[in-house]
Amino acid sequence: MTVYIDDAVHPWRGERWAHLLADTLPELHAMAQQLGIPRRAFQNRRSGAHYDVPAALRDTAIALGARAISRHTDRDLVRRIIANARAQYQP
């Protein structure tokens, strides 16, 4: 089982943000907790279960074991991870 963090390329509120995703929701929530991201920041959406992570925390997530992925060079892997995250969506 793996936790993933993509490129911090999404601008919002003057910062760049990455997406934290995982093979399972328990892994995802555990990593977010280790990063100090509150559970209320969890985004359970049709586009995929994830947390937004500010660029400043990306390296910390990687140091804690998250696998760095790139939306630019790991496209097939990103598609599979997002499909898995969508499959975990529970309205």
C-alpha positions as CSV (number, residue, x, y, z in Angstrom):
1,M,0.0,0.0,0.0
2,T,1.3,3.5,-0.9
3,V,0.6,7.2,-0.2
4,Y,1.4,9.5,-3.1
5,I,2.0,13.2,-3.5
6,D,1.9,14.9,-6.9
7,D,3.6,18.0,-8.2
8,A,2.8,21.2,-6.3
9,V,1.5,23.0,-9.4
10,H,-2.0,24.1,-8.4
11,P,-2.1,27.8,-7.5
12,W,-4.6,28.9,-4.9
13,R,-4.5,31.7,-2.3
14,G,-1.0,32.8,-3.3
15,E,0.5,29.3,-2.8
16,R,1.2,26.2,-4.8
17,W,-0.6,23.0,-3.8
18,A,-0.1,19.3,-4.3
19,H,-2.5,16.4,-4.0
20,L,-2.0,13.7,-1.4
21,L,-3.6,10.4,-2.4
22,A,-3.3,6.8,-1.3
23,D,-4.2,3.3,-2.1
24,T,-6.5,3.2,1.0
25,L,-8.4,5.9,2.9
26,P,-6.8,4.8,6.3
27,E,-3.3,5.4,4.8
28,L,-4.4,8.7,3.4
29,H,-5.8,9.9,6.7
30,A,-2.8,8.7,8.7
31,M,-0.4,10.6,6.4
32,A,-2.5,13.7,6.6
33,Q,-2.5,13.5,10.4
34,Q,1.3,13.1,10.4
35,L,1.5,16.3,8.3
36,G,-0.7,18.1,10.7
37,I,-3.5,18.5,8.2
38,P,-6.9,18.4,9.9
39,R,-9.5,15.8,8.9
40,R,-11.9,18.6,7.9
41,A,-9.5,19.3,4.9
42,F,-10.3,15.8,3.4
43,Q,-11.9,16.1,0.0
44,N,-14.1,13.2,-0.7
45,R,-15.2,14.1,-4.2
46,R,-16.1,12.4,-7.4
47,S,-12.7,13.5,-8.8
48,G,-11.0,11.4,-6.1
49,A,-10.5,11.3,-2.4
50,H,-7.5,13.5,-1.5
51,Y,-6.0,16.2,0.7
52,D,-4.6,19.4,-0.7
53,V,-1.0,19.9,0.6
54,P,0.9,23.2,0.5
55,A,4.1,23.1,-1.4
56,A,6.0,23.7,1.8
57,L,4.8,20.4,3.2
58,R,5.5,18.3,0.1
59,D,9.1,17.4,1.1
60,T,8.0,16.5,4.6
61,A,5.4,14.1,3.1
62,I,8.1,12.5,1.0
63,A,10.4,12.2,4.0
64,L,7.5,10.5,5.9
65,G,7.2,7.9,3.1
66,A,4.9,9.4,0.5
67,R,5.9,8.5,-3.1
68,A,6.5,11.6,-5.2
69,I,4.7,11.4,-8.6
70,S,4.5,13.8,-11.5
71,R,1.4,14.6,-13.4
72,H,3.7,15.4,-16.3
73,T,5.9,12.2,-16.5
74,D,3.9,9.6,-14.6
75,R,0.6,10.0,-16.5
76,D,-0.5,6.4,-16.5
77,L,0.3,5.9,-12.8
78,V,-1.5,9.2,-12.0
79,R,-4.6,8.0,-13.9
80,R,-4.6,4.7,-12.0
81,I,-4.2,6.4,-8.6
82,I,-7.0,8.8,-9.4
83,A,-9.3,6.0,-10.6
84,N,-8.6,4.2,-7.3
85,A,-9.3,7.4,-5.3
86,R,-12.6,7.8,-7.2
87,A,-13.5,4.2,-6.4
88,Q,-13.2,5.1,-2.7
89,Y,-15.7,8.0,-3.0
90,Q,-18.6,7.6,-0.6
91,P,-21.2,10.4,-0.9
